[in-house]
Amino acid sequence: MAGIDGRRMSSDGKLNETEFLTTREVAELLRVKERKVYDLAAAGEIPHRRITGKLLFPRAELTAWIDGTGPGAIRAARPPVIAGSHDPLLDWAVRESACAMAMLVNGSRDGLDSFAAGQAAAAGLHIPEDEGWNVRSVSALGLRDAVLVTWASRQRGLLVSRDATSQITGIKDLRGRRVILRQPSAGASALFDILLSRAGLSPEDLEPSPALARTESDAAAAVAAGEADAALGIEAMASRFGLPFRPLLQENFDLLIDRHAYFTPPIQTLLRFARTGPFLAKAEAMGGYDVSDLGTVRWLSP
């Protein structure tokens, strides 16, 4: 029978616990720490009940909240698109998993704008910040119903042409060299500006290629074809094109995902595939990837 507040009771008057989830169960479902679940409940952002001092979460209401049909949910469905920066491993996983997602690649900043405008279910980001990657840039937009999760840590450095192998060992050696640049909206472009400044250089000290590289593979292909002496790229592309590689740093490549889209088949299919043996083998074979933290929540909107 139903209790005074509508909760279902058993014949002996006890609460039917199967209709409620604990904070630990909700944390596992949302892939966040229990502390975050307590914070969401305290802010009234998630359906919950406090019963005899215990925090419980009505299964039906929580499901509606996740599905986007509960109070405060975004009801307009986002297109099954991953916008933002290019990542070769993500590109491969989207195709191989048959997750029915489309890729719209034009740089991290462009992806962030597309996501904020509701034009994508997710965005791939690697925006350099004073203390890390992506989190400050995402939180500054005041987004709601979004989560930022780790996709991979990538080894970033210089892709060098075979003819310039002995002359280019680091950023300082790029003065007067032919360099492939990325589009202004790319995270690699922002990072390159930072690295040039630290080395006491500016874009005016380089001989830029007339064409921009819009993906990691485009940058590597241009260097391999002899169109430039160097480009800022990732180790995976150096391996693929047989180019000398000068490692500089590890960067975070994250996925910003709409909360409703997170639990839909396309995103879940992709994330499940990213935990399989073939995916892990591919990441290792490509080189320069650390996917040990894949799926870890780095930021969760209010």
Protein Blocks (a to p, Z undefined) as FASTA:
>chain_A
ZZfkopacdfkopacfklpccfklmmmmnopafklmmmmmmnopagcddeehiacddfkl
mmmmmnopaghiafbdcddddehjddfklmmmmmmnonopacddebjklmmmmmmnopaf
bdcdddddfbbghjlmmmmnopahiacddfbdcdddddddfklmmmpgbfklmgopacdd
ddfklmklmmmmmmmmmnopafklpccdfbdcfbfklmmmmmmnopafbdcddfklmmmn
opacddfbdcdddddddfklmmgmklmmmmmmmmgmklmmmmmmngoiafklgoiafbdc
ZZ
